Amino acid sequence: MIRLAGTGCYITELNSKKLRLKGPLYYEVEGGEQWRVNSEYIDEAGYGANFEEAMSDFKSSVVDLYFVLSKRAAKLGGSTKTTWERLKSLLDEE
């Protein structure tokens, strides 16, 4: 497995019609037989056979996570509540 992080990688868009990033989101990449794009800040990852698939999966996962947590916001606690607060600070609904 090849770890490609270290210099800092950021995304600035999610390619979503529902959400937009307010600013850059840091992520790390690991490559090999299966690629992984991960953001420890929001505790979310995407996977794929190559970088493009992993990044696409990651972006979709971030959007899905936002809407799942938004529906359950009143009942969240602990690390899940922290993740929700971070997502709210990073994302705007279109």
N, C-alpha and C positions, 0 to 999 in steps of 0.2 A: 504494500500500500504506500502511496506517495502522499505526503502531507504538503499541501500547497499554501498553507497559511503562513503568517509571520510578518509579511509586509503590510497586511491589512487589506481586506477586500470589502467593498461596500456595494450594496445595490441602492438605486435611487428610484426605482419604479417596480411595481408588481404586475404590470400588464393586466390590470383588473379594471373593469368598468364600474365596480362598486366601491373600491377603496383606492386611496393614493397615499404614498408615504409623504410625511411632512419634511423629512430629512433622510439622510443616508442611514442604512441599517448594516451593521458590521456582520460579516459571516466568515466562516472558515470552510475550507474544502479539503477533502481527502479523496484520493483517486486510487483505482486499482481495478479489480474485477467488477466491483460495484462502487460507484461514486457517491459521496455524501457531501451535501451542503448543509451547514449547521450554524445556528445562531444561539449561543449560550444565553444571551441577554433575554431572549423570549422563549428559550427552551423548546426550540422547534428545529426540525431537520427535513431534508428532502433527499430522495435516493433515485439513482438511475444508472443505466449502463454506461453513460458518459456524462460529462459536465453539463451539457445542455439539458439532458433529461433530468438530472438531479436538481438543477436550478429551476426548471419549470415545476417540478414536484414541490420544491421548497416554497416557491411563490404561491402556488395553489394551496399548500398547507397553511401558510400564514393567513391567507384570506379565509379559509375554512375555520381556522382556530379563532380568528376574530369574531366571526358570526356565531359560532358555538358558544364562546364565552360571553358574548353580549346578551344572549338569551338567558344565560344562567347567572348573570352578574350579581344579582341580589343574594345568591346563595353561595358565592365563592368564598373560600378562605385559604389561608396559608400561601403556599407558592403559586397556586392557581390564581389567587387574587392578585398577587404581585405581577404575574404574567399579564393578566388583564389590564392592570394599571399601566404597564409598559406599552402594551399594544395601543391603548387609548392615546398615549402620549406620542406614539409614532405614526398613527394612521388617522386619516379623515375619510368619512363616508362621502361618496360623490352624490 
